[in-house]
């Protein structure tokens, strides 16, 4: 009898011992730092050095992934994903965070288009280049503002959304240790109503249809007015010591659905993070990846083109797609080839769309007819090295 009591007491002791109990993931200090960085993105007070150190330490760990679903943040389910990309941090700063390069050229499977609407303390809506700060040891560069983003059609529902989000970029280049960029996005308000879209063919073809029609592209749900109610993401980019690699650690929490109900599960968010990782690594690790200054020249040149001209190029490139990789009975693909579809797009969306076709061409992913059209379209900027 006494032995049974002792055994039960030992089991209770083991279950209640913090070191042996299942640990929260991310840890309480990390979640406290997440809260502080989100508040910093939404306000004016900068994160403290101690809070930066918590996330910087997380970014440098190769065993940081959660074994199960991460803890919720502000009642939202989340996901956690970490991966390495075979380029240095400077390349990421010179491309994904360059003010002249449309972000969908670097993360084509995640984002349709983005645009900064406000930059705190700046006289423009362009983010100052971050890469030069890497040459200043023991320096911290902080940028905050408001960004508008439209995502690509969701893999589960086909819906896409436009929303505004508070943004915070913290580049820490400590004298000791490796440089780290902390990128924070906190949704400012409820998104615009979701619209029906479609991933045409395999997602790796980076070919998407945006209908402009409200609803969810699922049988029985076409009537639904869906929204992203709230969302928070933090992505850490850490230079791997003695390597040209960058460790990317990303955490995201999301509340989206309809009639006030959150239909998002952690597996949906996880799939989105893995989609982001696949697009980023495929672009940046390609042997044909263009030089960052060349991409910036192309971005500036596209921005100067008239909307009507961009629409004509967008339609011509859509019509040049080969039939083989795409569904032969795809109504959306047929509509996307119509010049009326291109003419319905905004100037910013056309810049992003034509820029993506440029990236496909330079990476060797476009058809022979599209190659020829791209050579004709981009001849002026390719012949003018100053862009």
N, C-alpha and C positions, 0 to 999 in steps of 0.2 A: 504493500500500500504506500509506504513511504517512498519507495522507488518511483512509483507512478506519479506521485505528487511532484517529486523532484524533476522528473522528465517533462511534465507539463509546464513547470516553472521555467525550465531551460528553453523550451519552445517559445514561450511568451517573451523571454528575454531576447532571443534571437530575432523574433519578429519585430520587437520594439526598438532594437538597437539601430540608430540612424545609419551607421556605417554599413550594416548588412541589409537594411531595408532597401526596397527599390527606390532609386533616386529619381527626383524630378528632372525632367529633361525638356527644354534647357533648365539649367540650375536656377535657384532663386536669385543669386547675384546677377546672372545673365538677364533674367526677366526684369529685374529692377533696372538694369542698364537699358534694356529695350524700352521700358516705360519712360525713362529719362530722355532718351534720344527721340522718341515720338513727341514728347512734350517740347523738346527743343526745336523740332521741325515745325511744330504748330505755333511756336512763340518766338521769343527773341533771346532767351537765355541759352548760352552755350552749354553743352555737356561738360562736366568736370573732367580733369585729367584722370581721376580714379575710375570714372564711368567709361572713359575711352579705353583705359587699360583692360577693363573686364572684357570688352568686345574684341580688343586687339589680341588678348590671350586666347580667346575662343577661335579667332581666325587662324592662329598659328598651330592649332591642334589638329592632328590627322585622325584622331579618334573622337571627334566632336559629334558625330551623328547620333541621333536618338534611336534606340532599339525599338521603340513603339511610337505611338502618336504623341507629338509634343503637347505640352500643357496649353490650355486655351489662353488667349489674350483678349481682355475686355469682352469675354463671352464668345469669342470667335474660335472655331477650330483652326488648326494650323498644320504646317509641314516644315520639314527641315531637310536641306540637301547640301552636300559638300562635294566638290570635285576639283580637279586640277586642269588648267588649260595651259598648253605648251607655248606661252608667250609671256614676256615680262609685264610687270605692272605699268611701265611707261607706255607700252603699246596699247593697253586697255584705256589708259587715260587719253591717249592721242586719237582714239577712234570712238569708242562707246561714249566718252564724255567730251568729245570735241563739239563745239557749238555749231560748226558748219557741216557736220556729217549727220544725215538723218539716222536716228538710232535703229530703224528697222533694217538698215544695211548691215548692221552688226548682229542684231538679234531678230532675224526675219520671221521666225516661227512664233514669236511672242507679241510683237508690237506692230500695229499697222502704221502708226504715226505718233509723234510726240511734238510738243511745242511748249517752251517755257513762256508763261504769261507775265511773271514777275520775277525779278532777282533783287533781293534785299540789298540795299546800299549801292546799287548800280544804276546807271542812267539809261540802261537798255534792258531788253528781255533776253539777252544772250548770256549764257554762262561763261565766265572768264575761263580760259584754258587752265587746266589743272596740272598738266605735265611739267611746266617750268618749276613748280614748287618742289619737285623731286631733287632738284639741284641744290636746295637749301637745307642742309642738315639741321636737325632739332627744330623744325618748323612745323606749324599746324595751319592748314588752310581750311577755312570754313565758308561754305556757300549755302544759302537757303533761299527759297522762293516758292513759286507755285507753278506747276506744270500741268498741261492738259495732255491726256494720253487716250488713244483708242487702241484696244487690243485686237489681236487676230481672233477669228471665230473659235469658240471653245470646242475642244475635242469631244465633249459629251453632249452638248446641246446645239452646237453650231451658232450660238448667239455671240454677238460682239457688243462692246459697250464703250462709251466715251465718258470720261470723268476727269475731274480736277483733283490734284493731290499736292499736299504740302511736301516739299522736297528739302532734304538736308544732305549735304556732302561734306564729309570731314576727312581730309587727307592728313594723316599723321606721319611725319618723317623723322622719327626719333633718332637721336645720335646713336643710341644703343638699340639694336634690334632692326627689324625689317620694316620698310614703309607699308602702310595699310590705308586703304580707302574704305570708309564706312558710308554707305549710300542708304538713305532712309526715304521711304515714301509712305505717307499717311493720307488716306483719302479725305478730301476737304468736306464733301457733302455727298448725298446720294447721287448715283450716276444718272445719266440720261437713260431713258427706257431702252431696254435691249432690243437689238435689231437682228433679223434673220441673216445668217451668213452660212458659208460652207467652206470646208477644206476640200479643194478639188484634187482628187487623186491622193497620193501619199503626202503626208505632212512635210516630208523632206524635199518636195518639189517647190515649196514656198509659193503656192498658187492658191489664192483665196478669193471668194466672192462676197461682196458686201451689198446686200439688196437695197438698203435704205428703208426696208419695210419692218415695222414694229412686230415683235413676236418672238417665239422660240421655234426653231426649225426641227421640231419633233412632232410626230403624229399625235394628234389630240391636244397639243399645247400651242398651236399656232396663235391662239387668242391671247395668250398670257402676256401681261405687261411685267416683265422681269426687270430687276435692277441689281446693281451691286450696292448694297446698303452701306457697307463699310469695308475697309481693307487696310492692312499695314504690312509692309515688307521691309526687311533690313538685309542688305547684301554686303558682305565683307570681301574685299580683294586684298590678299596678303602676298607679298613677294616671298617666294620660297627661298630660304638661305642657300647661297652657292649654287643657284640654278636660274634658268631663264623661265621657269614656270611660275604661275600665279595660282594660289589656292583661293577658290571661291566658295564662300559659305553663305547660304541664303536661308532666311526664315521668313515665312509668310503666314498671315492669318486673314481669313476672308468670311464675309457674311453677304450672301447673294441668294436671290430667289424671287418669290412673288407673294403678294398678299401678306407681307410682313414676315414670311417664314423663310428661314435659312435652309436652303436645299443643298448646301455645300458640305461635303465630307472630306476628311483629311486626304483620302486617296485622290480626290479631284485636284486638290492643291498640289499634292506630291507629283502628279502627272504634269501639272503646269510647270513646276520647278525643273523637272527632268527635261521637259520640252525646251525651256529656256537654256539649259546647259547644253543640250544637243545642238541647238542653233548657234550658240556662241562659239563652241569649240569647233564646229564644222567650218565656220567662217574664218576665225582667227588662225586656225591651224592649217588652213589650206596652203599648199606650196605656191598657189597662184594669187594669194592674198595681196592686193595692191598696197603700196606704201601709204601711210597715213596722210602725208601732205598731199598726195595725189587724190585721195578720197575727199579731202577737204576742198580741193580745187573743183572737183566735180560737184560737190554739194553747193558751193557758192555759185557756180555757173548755172545749175538747175534752178536755183532760187531766183535768178534774174530772168528766166524765160517766161514769156507770156502764158497765161493759163490755156488759151486756145491751142498754142503750139504743143504744150505738154500733153493735152488731151489727144491730139492727133498721134503723137508718138506712143502714148499709152495704148491706143486702139491698134496701131500697127504692130506693136510688139505682142499684144494679146492674140492677134490673128496669125502670128507667125509660129505659134506653139505647135509642136508635133502632136499627132494624135495618139501615138503609141502609149505613153505613160498615163494618159488620162482616160476616164470613162467615156465610151463612145456615145452614150445616151445622156450626157450631162447637160441639162437645160441651162444651168447656171453658167457653164463654160461658154455656151453659145451667146448668152446675154452679155457676158463680160467682154466678148469680142466686138460688140456693137459700139460704134463711136458715141452714141447717145449715152451709154453707160459712163464712158470716160468724161464726157462733157458735164455730167452731173456731179463730178467730184470737185472738191475745193482745190485751190492752188496748192495748199500745203500737202493735201493727200496725193495730188499728182506728182509733186516733187518726190515724195516718199516712194510712190509706185514706180516711177521711171528710175529712181535711184536704185531700187531693188533689182530691176531688170539689168542695170549696169553691173551690179555685183554678181548676179548670176552669170553674166557674160564673162566677166574677168575671172571668175572661178571655174569656167569651163562647163557650166551647167545648163546653158541655153542651146537651142536648136541652131542648125546652120543658117536658116533664114533669119532668125533673130540676131545671130552674130553679125550678119551683113547689115541689118538695120541699125544695130548698135554702133558699128563702125561709122556709118553715115551720121547718126545722131551726134555722137560724141567726138567727131573729127575736130571741131573747133577747139574744144578744151584739151584734147590730146595733143594738138599741134601748138597750143599756147601753154607752155609750162608754168606761167604765172597764174593761170586760171582766171 
